[in-house]
Amino acid sequence: MSTLPSAEKIGRAWRLHRDGDNQGAIRLFEEVIAASPESVDAHYGMGLALKSMGDQRSAAVSFQQALSVTEQALTAVQLTSHAEGQHGANDLETNIDDRYMMLTRMLKQRIEDVGGTA
């Protein structure tokens, strides 16, 4: 197992995926997920690598895991926003929730693309 920081492993895994070495990418994404199970980037990258290898079912599981983490983060951001007197569901005063809202839509689309249900 590599001793690289998670962010560096994710970067290397993405490079491997772009270069067509999906097995290598999956190994690195698995290492990141083992150390940081809440890593949306690792779950998403794992899903893309699995999809590229034709494993639609496993890709759907990885995308679903990324979606679950993203939805939890969005809920936390919205609760914090509401507690601070902001709008809660879509705080137009900040862009903190925008990332999670975009990721939620994107992940639901990916799940649908591989035949899963979000």
FENBELJO-V615297 format. One record per residue. N is the residue number from 1. RES is the residue in one small letter. SS is DSSP state (helix for helix, strand for strand, loop for the rest). OMEGA is omega in radians with two decimals (NA if undefined). Layout:
N | RES | SS | OMEGA
N | RES | SS | OMEGA
//
This chain:
1 | m | loop | -3.10
2 | s | loop | 3.10
3 | t | loop | 3.11
4 | l | loop | 3.02
5 | p | loop | -3.09
6 | s | helix | -3.12
7 | a | helix | 3.13
8 | e | helix | 3.08
9 | k | helix | 3.13
10 | i | helix | 3.10
11 | g | helix | 3.11
12 | r | helix | 3.13
13 | a | helix | 3.10
14 | w | helix | 3.10
15 | r | helix | 3.11
16 | l | helix | 3.12
17 | h | helix | 3.14
18 | r | helix | 3.14
19 | d | loop | 3.09
20 | g | loop | 3.11
21 | d | loop | -3.08
22 | n | helix | 3.09
23 | q | helix | 3.10
24 | g | helix | 3.11
25 | a | helix | -3.13
26 | i | helix | 3.12
27 | r | helix | 3.14
28 | l | helix | 3.09
29 | f | helix | 3.10
30 | e | helix | 3.11
31 | e | helix | 3.14
32 | v | helix | -3.12
33 | i | helix | 3.11
34 | a | helix | -3.13
35 | a | helix | -3.07
36 | s | loop | -3.07
37 | p | loop | -3.12
38 | e | loop | -3.11
39 | s | loop | 3.11
40 | v | helix | -3.11
41 | d | helix | -3.13
42 | a | helix | 3.11
43 | h | helix | 3.14
44 | y | helix | 3.12
45 | g | helix | 3.09
46 | m | helix | 3.13
47 | g | helix | 3.13
48 | l | helix | 3.13
49 | a | helix | 3.12
50 | l | helix | 3.11
51 | k | helix | 3.13
52 | s | helix | 3.12
53 | m | loop | 3.11
54 | g | loop | -3.13
55 | d | loop | -3.06
56 | q | helix | -3.09
57 | r | helix | 3.13
58 | s | helix | 3.08
59 | a | helix | 3.12
60 | a | helix | 3.11
61 | v | helix | 3.13
62 | s | helix | 3.10
63 | f | helix | 3.13
64 | q | helix | 3.10
65 | q | helix | 3.09
66 | a | helix | 3.13
67 | l | helix | 3.13
68 | s | helix | 3.12
69 | v | helix | -3.13
70 | t | helix | 3.14
71 | e | helix | 3.09
72 | q | helix | 3.12
73 | a | helix | 3.12
74 | l | helix | 3.11
75 | t | helix | 3.13
76 | a | helix | 3.12
77 | v | helix | -3.12
78 | q | helix | 3.10
79 | l | helix | 3.10
80 | t | helix | 3.13
81 | s | helix | 3.14
82 | h | helix | -3.14
83 | a | helix | 3.13
84 | e | loop | 3.09
85 | g | loop | 3.11
86 | q | loop | -3.03
87 | h | loop | 3.12
88 | g | loop | -3.03
89 | a | loop | 3.08
90 | n | loop | -3.06
91 | d | loop | -3.12
92 | l | loop | 3.12
93 | e | loop | -3.12
94 | t | loop | 3.07
95 | n | loop | -3.09
96 | i | helix | -3.11
97 | d | helix | -3.09
98 | d | helix | -3.13
99 | r | helix | -3.09
100 | y | helix | 3.09
101 | m | helix | 3.12
102 | m | helix | 3.12
103 | l | helix | 3.12
104 | t | helix | 3.12
105 | r | helix | -3.11
106 | m | helix | -3.12
107 | l | helix | 3.08
108 | k | helix | 3.10
109 | q | helix | 3.11
110 | r | helix | -3.14
111 | i | helix | 3.10
112 | e | helix | -3.14
113 | d | helix | -3.11
114 | v | loop | 3.02
115 | g | loop | 3.09
116 | g | loop | 3.08
117 | t | loop | -3.12
118 | a | loop | NA
//
